[in-house]
Amino acid sequence: MAQPLPNQVDQDLAIIVGGSFSPDHIGPTAHQQIVRRVRAAPDQYLQAFERRFLRSGVDPLDLADLYLPAFLQLLADRAPQQIHALGARLAAVYSSAIPRGAREDWEVLDDEGEPDEPTRKRRRLEEHLATLSAMTGRH
């Protein structure tokens, strides 16, 4: 299989982490093609992932609505050491946005008990951290 073009890598990565990466959402053929491209060129995709989501200055709250662990899971058996290292770095980025201390000290809820946007994103980051922990064996 030919190496995907850089633009194709970025497009594939956006689809994978965007939340609709399933055969039901994008169709079985498109899903299978993306999986094949990723698994055929793991280094290219991992470099793009690192460049895009683990660069210096990234705001962790901007990553909350992306499904970054789902991308790492695609390559867990192809590049286990790289996935473990990137997963640890991603966990550190996520953790940096979650305040330490009692949740009631930092969670902001409205009159109906719904979280404000930063609180919603922090909760989502906690979910992503749990997924990463299960993947990497870290707790």
PESULHU-V574341 format. One record per pair of residues at least 24 apart in sequence whose ideal C-beta (glycine too) atoms are under 8 Angstrom apart, sorted by sequence separation. I is the first residue (numbers start at 1). J is the second residue. D is the distance in whole Angstrom. If there is no record, write none. Layout:
i = {I	I}
j = {J	J}
d = {D	D}
This chain:
i = {97	98	12	97	12	45	98	9	97	98	8	46	45	63	95	63	94	98	9	13	54	4	12	38	42	46	60	64	60	94	95	1	9	13	39	54	58	94	1	9	13	17	38	39	42	43	46	50	54	60	61	3	4	38	42	46	49	53	60	3	6	10	59	91	94	1	9	13	35	39	54	4	42	46	53	3	91	6	10	90	91	87	91	19	21	19	91	18	19	87	88	17	18	21	87	17	88	16	17	83	84	17	16	17	16	64	65	61	64	13	16	64	65	69	76	61	64	68	72	61	64	67	63	69	73	69	72	61	64	60	63	69}
j = {121	122	37	122	38	71	125	37	125	126	37	75	75	93	125	94	125	129	41	45	86	37	45	71	75	79	93	97	94	128	129	36	44	48	74	89	93	129	37	45	49	53	74	75	78	79	82	86	90	96	97	40	41	75	79	83	86	90	97	41	44	48	97	129	132	40	48	52	74	78	93	44	82	86	93	44	132	48	52	132	133	132	136	65	67	66	138	66	67	135	136	66	67	70	136	67	138	67	68	135	136	70	70	71	71	120	121	118	121	71	74	122	124	128	135	121	124	128	132	122	125	128	125	131	135	132	135	125	128	125	128	135}
d = {7	5	6	6	6	8	6	8	6	6	7	7	7	7	8	7	4	8	8	7	7	5	7	8	5	6	5	8	6	6	7	7	6	6	7	5	7	5	7	6	6	8	5	7	5	8	6	6	7	6	5	8	6	7	5	8	7	7	4	6	8	6	8	6	7	5	5	7	7	6	7	7	8	7	8	7	5	8	8	6	7	5	8	7	7	7	7	7	6	6	7	4	7	6	5	5	7	7	5	8	6	7	6	5	5	8	7	6	4	7	7	7	7	6	7	5	4	7	8	7	5	8	8	4	6	5	7	8	7	6	8	6}
